[in-house]
Amino acid sequence: MRIGWIDYLNTLPFDFKKTGFDLTFKYDLIKGVPSQINSYLSENIVDIGFISSAHYIENYEKFLILPELSISSLNKVRSVVILSDRELSEIEEIYLTKESKTSRYLTKVIFEKFLGKKVRYLDFDGKDVESKEAVLLIGDNAIMYSNKKKYIFDLSSIWYKKTGLPFVFALWSVREDFFNKNRDDVLEFQNVLKKSKNKFFVDPEGFFNLSKDSVDYLKNLDYCLSEEHIKSLEFFSNLLLDIGLIVKKPEFRFLE
């Protein structure tokens, strides 16, 4: 099994080897940022991976979701933010990280659906945050650069205030053709991820020697995938359809 793996702070609960688990079959971890893992899964470079929820929405006919697993937020997430010199309603131009399709799409939903505002979107090259009017950052960079601008706008918090729903940033997904030929291995992997997630929060400091701030950040996240999460994904999909970022409403299909 080729597993698409992301080395961000918020993926630590799934690091099954460090939490004391392993798999009975042969596997390779193929690392990358979220946008790379999206591409790897679509291009058959990996068989299973942690992908942006927006990428699943666009490619749902090819993939199946591993139940009960996600990276979500019930309100403030801290690691998906717009850093800006201006108030949100005054932003005219924003640089978007290339690392996460979901975050890019959510930014456009916030401006175009929630604020009713057209802005100029540019790709962020990872340099000179201070010189940009506004920048969308995710993951460790969002936390690291949080003091570089006057304003910090947490995208998950904005979503929650508008919808009352959690926001699902990423899903564990598998190529359907791979699952059909390797059902037992995929189900074992899903079970190990669930065990790792649950065990991690018993003693996160002990497993990874984390700071209190890092532990508090991780405990603020939500790694579940309930009916409310699916409702949120469906609503997000409808908004993406409204602004033309997707052309077809998805189905959310799970492992049997």
N, C-alpha and C positions, 0 to 999 in steps of 0.2 A: 504494500500500500504506500502510495506517495501522498504525504500529508502536507498541505500548505499551512505554514506556520508563521505567526506574527510575533515578534519579540517586542511587545509594548508592555508597559507596567500593567495596563488593564487586562492583559491576557494571562497574567501569572496564575490565576486560579485553575487554569487548564493545563498547567505544566506538570503532567502526570508523573513524570520520572522523579521530579523533586519532591512531590507529595507522597512518594513511596509506592507508585504503581508502575506497571509496564504491560506491554501487549505480548500475547503468545505467538504472534506471527511476525514476519519480517516487515519492516517499514523504513521509510526514509523521510526525514523532515526537510522540506524545501522552504526556505525562509524568504520573506519579502514584506514590503509594506502592504496594506490592504488592497490598494489598486493593483499591485502586482499579483497577489493571490487571486483576485478576481479574474485577471487575464489567464493565469496559469490553469485555473479550473476550466475556463471556457476553451482553452487551447489544448486540453488533455495533457498538460505538463504535470498536473497533480490530479489525484483521484477524489480527494476530499479536502475541504479547507474551510477556514473561517473567513467568510466573504461579507462584503457590504450588503446590507439588506436591499439597497437599490439595485445591486447587481443580480440578486436573486429575482427581484421583481421583474427585471428585464429579460431574464433567462429561465423563468420558472418551468418551462416545458422540458428543460434538460436536467434539472436538479431536483433533489429531494432534501427536505430539511430534517436535521437530527432533532427530535423533540426535546423540550425542557431546557434547551441551552441557547443562550444569546449573550450579547453585551447590550444592556439597555440601561435606561435611567428613568426613575420615577419622578424626577424633578431636575435639580441641578446636577450636571455631569462633570464640569470643570475641565474636561479634556477635549471638548469640542466648542471652540469659542471664536467669536469675532473680536479682534483687538482693533480699536479705532481711536482716532483723534477727535471724532465727532459723535454726537448722539446717533443712534441707529437710524432714525427717520431723516437725518441730514446727510447720510452717506450717499455719494454719487458714483463712487468707483471702489471696487473691492477686489483684492487679489485672493484667489482660491487655491488652497493646497491641492496638489495632484494626488495626495495619498489616499483619499477616501471619496468615493463616488456618492455615498449616502450623505455625507456632510455637505458636499457641493450642492446636491439636490435639495437638501433641507434649507440651505441658505437661500436658494432661489424661491422656494416655497414661502419662506418668511418674508422676503421682500415683495414678491409678486402677488401672493394670496393674502397674507396677514397685513402687510403695510400698503398694498396696492401701489407699489412703487417700482419703476424701472431703473436699474442701475447698470453700470458698465462692469462686466465680469472679465477679469484677467487671470492668467495662470501665474501662481506664485513660484518663483525659482528657488525659494529657500534662503534668500539673502536680503539683508537690509530691511528688517521688519520696521525699524524706526522711521524709514523714509517713505513708507506707504501710508496712504490715508486710512485704509482699513485692510485687514488681513484675516482670512479664515485659517485657523490652525487646528490640528488634531493631535491626540496622543501626548507623548512626552514633550513635544515642542510647545503645545498649548500651555502646559504647566510651566515650562522653563521660561517662556517669553511673556508670562502673564503680567509682569510689571513694566512692560515696555511702552504701554499706551495709556492714555487717560481713561478710556472706557473699556470694559470687558463685558461682552454680551454672551451669555451662556445659551447655546442653541436649544438644548434640551429643556431648560427652564422656560424659554419663550414658547416652545411647543406645548409644555404642560399647562401653562397659563391660558393658552388659546383653546386647548382641547380637553384638558383634564385626564389625559392618557399618558402612559409611559411612552418613551420613544425607543425604538429598536434600531440600534446602529449596525449590528452585525449578527450573522447566523452561521452556525456550522451546517454546511451543505455538502452533498455528495452527488457525483454524476450518476444519473439513474441507471445508465448502462453498466457502470461499475458495481453498483449495489446489487443489481439483478444477478451478477455472477459471483459476488463475494458477500452475501448477506450476513453470514456468521461473523466475519471479520469486522464488518461495519457496525454491527450491533454490539460486538465486544468493545470496539473503540468508543462508541457512544456511552456505554456503561462505565468505562474507565474515566471518560471526561466528567461524567456526573459524580463519580466517587471522588475525583480529584477536586472538583469545585467544592463539594461539601466538606471534605477534609481540610482544605486550605483555610477556611474561615475559622476552624478550631484553633489554629496557631499560626497565623500568617507571619508573625515576627520570627518564629522559630524556623520555618521552612526557608525563608528568603532573607532574613536579617534586615527587615524593612524598618524604615523610620516610622514614627507615629503618624506623621502627616501622610505618608504613602498608604499606611493601613487604613486611616480614616477615609482617604480618597476611594480605596477599593471597596470598603464597606458601604460607601454611599452609592455604589453602582448596583445594578440588578442583573443577575445572571440567569434569570428564569425566562420562560416563554409560555405564558398563560393565555387564556382567552382574551384578556384585556390587551395583551401584547399583539395578538393577531388582529384584533379590532383596530388597533393603532396602525398596524401595517396596511390594513385595507383602506383606512382613511388617508394615509400618506399616499398610497397608490392612486386614489381618486384625485388628490390634489396634483400629483405628477401628471396624470392624464389631462387635467384641466389646463395646465400650462404647457402641454405639448412635449414634456420630457420623456414620456412613454406613449406608445400607440395602442396598447392593449391592456385591459385590466387582468391582473394575474390571478392564478389560483395558488393557494399556499398548501403545498403537498408535502406530506411527511413520510418517513419510513413506515412501513407496515408493521 
